[in-house]
Amino acid sequence: MQRSRVCCRIGCRLVLVAALAGLTYSAARCVGADTAGAGSVDTWPVFRGDSRSTGAAQSDLPATLDLLWEYRVPDGAFESTPVIMAGVVYIADLDGCLYALELATGKERWKKKWETGFTAAAAAGDKRLYLGDIDGLLRCLDIGSGDELWTYAAEGEISSGVNFYRDNVLFGSQDGSLYCVHAERGTLVWKYTIENQIRCTPTVVEDRAFVAGCDGALHIVDLTSGRAAGKVDIQAPTGVTPAAAGDRVFFGTEGHQFFCVDWRQAATVWTFADPERQQPVRSSPAVAGDRVVFGGRSKKVYCLGSQNGKAVWEFVARQRIDASPVIVKDRVFAAAADGRLYGLDLQTGKEVWQFEAGGGFTGSPAVAAQRLVIASDEGVVYCFGSQSQ
């Protein structure tokens, strides 16, 4: 099964795909609060690695990467990005299965199956795992067993990953709402609604969330109240997750522009557009130091100066780059629709490593504990590291 990830156009009317709303509970009991949202060298707990959605790994990777293991799902397909917590990889597929795999070996610890599919990344805390599905149901699971603790029903597909704020979890829905739900109880804290779909994972900095919407705006939301704290016109819809560094957030749009916004001033600082290949950007950026990196449907990986938006280098792949790249110290890892995974020098853009898989990549890499994990649309999870370690 393949699903379109194209953001709907500005002004299109939302169709609520689930009449069900509110809260349902399983008989299982929630246990304790999580310590979540902050990445470490051994974890990649949310879609872009940390609550700021930087896409920058705290763990390094070996100079030479070996394929350590593969986990294959017959007739399966992955569009989601893995998350990693306490030596376990969690990833869900389009056929409704969620897998817990040992990071060291790829051995299956447990597997859960539902009747609906998943395109969003999970989010991992110390004790609980959170995952939204294409029917609009957010599940809270015991991270050790996969047993369901509670569910919360939104009114549209959840293609947004979950992020964390204090004792709450945040996620967007194609019903046009950003939800804030208590992480342990599963009760609604507040809901912020825009005029079109929300496909991006909300990015969190201090007491603010940043949501790039299909309504052609970047929304800045006060996390203490769930009210608007600012709004920036971005001229086109987008499903891209903003990356935050300091007072700035970075993201691209369906209108082929890439934005840098000062979130404290709610003002655009600079924009970038490829003068040669004006194609939509569906890849979430990675930012570290003075570099911001993203992929495009133009078949390019772009590296810009984060302060001025000037092009530092471009790398031309053979196919579009919809998957979001990650920065690992002095390298960038970017995956393409033709199944090639590239390792590029962060300073020059020179290719330093390549792996060719059997299927294409929509989901992005996750990096922790000196391992890189990524899954393909042909149902294969790959883990890279050093065979000598």
Order of alpha helices (4+ residues) and beta strands (2+ residues): beta-beta-beta-beta-beta-beta-beta-beta-beta-beta-beta-beta-beta-beta-beta-beta-beta-beta-beta-beta-beta-beta-beta-beta-beta-beta-beta-beta-beta-beta-beta-beta-beta
